[in-house]
Each structure stands twice: as structure tokens, then as C-alpha cells.
Amino acid sequence: MTLTKISLSNPVAVVVACILVAIFGILSLTRLPIQMTPDISRPEISIWTPWRASAPNEIESEIIEPQEDVLRSIPGLLRMQSSAVYGRGSINLQFVIGTDMNRALIEVMNRLNQVPRYPVDALEPVISLGGENFDRVIAWFAVTAGEDNPRPIESYQDYIDDNVITRLERVPGVSQVGSFGGRKHEVRITFD
């Protein structure tokens, strides 16, 4: 007998077999391990080193370049991208998919301890898993001048940098705090 003849002579058995296949399919789907659908985003580590009142070219030569020299040969490192802005330098390390990020994080910490010297007034580097993407930001806040306040908002930059940011950085669990906008002080000397 062929499968077709057996199926036609036993319709109840065919229905039961279909129901069993559907039940086992649903059970298999709910127990599918996470490893079968891996996260394919590139693993990243970001390093942020604050050095207040320093120009980007100073930060590049005194902080970024020595850090890059020791970080270059980390196993699994795919790409290193750095930037220097007024008051801080940052390096973003991108690793090969599948890299053990806990091990990579320890390796990054060990390598940064090998940097020969940091400027005296530079703060310790802040290391965090994940890149510098703004989609990881937990909170934003804006400072605006009141209606009756005649002072321009740019004049509050020093207060924000010296008081607000330093207090937020001390809050447990805060990884990074930054300020954008405002004006930096500029001294102009004119010789006669």
C-alpha cells in the first residue's frame, strides 16, 4: 500500500499526526535557545579621558597617541577610532564578533596601565562596554536662562563644567557625563 491509500483509509490518524507535528513545532519554537539568534552588533569598548582646559592637539599628543600605542595589538581588535575635543579625548575600540568582551575589557585596563605617563591634571580614563553611540544615552537635560535673566546662557558654561558635571560624575552608576554648547573662555592679547 502506498502512503496515499493509507492516509485516505485512516483520516483520524492523519489529523492526529498533523496535530502532533504542530504541537512539537510550537514547543520547539518556545524552547529555541538564544544562541540560535545571536546578537550580530559589533562588540565595542569606549575609553574617555577628561583633561579640563586642554586643546584638542594637546590631548591628542599627550593622551590619545600614548593610549593608541599600547592598545594597538589587543587580540581581536578590528578597528580603533579616536577623537579629541576641547577638554577630553576618546577612543572607540571595535572588536571581531565573538570576542569575549570581559576578557577584552580586562586587557584594555591592563594596557592603559602601561601608558608611561599622563598629564598631572588629567583624570583617570573612563572605560565602558559599548561604543559612544547616542542611542545608549540614559538622560539629556538642557539649561536655559529665565525670562528675567539678562545674562547670556553661554556665560554659564564654567558653572556647568565645574559644579553640575562634577556632581553628576560622582553619582554611583553614572558612566559618563558631558556638556555640549556654551562658549569657552578666550584671551586675546594685542601687542603694540
Secondary structure as UniProt FT lines:
FT   HELIX           3..9
FT   HELIX           11..30
FT   HELIX           34..36
FT   STRAND          44..50
FT   TURN            52..53
FT   HELIX           56..59
FT   HELIX           60..64
FT   HELIX           65..71
FT   TURN            72..73
FT   TURN            75..76
FT   STRAND          77..85
FT   TURN            86..87
FT   STRAND          88..95
FT   TURN            97..98
FT   HELIX           101..113
FT   TURN            120..121
FT   STRAND          126..129
FT   HELIX           134..136
FT   TURN            147..148
FT   HELIX           153..156
FT   HELIX           157..159
FT   HELIX           160..164
FT   HELIX           165..169
FT   TURN            172..173
//
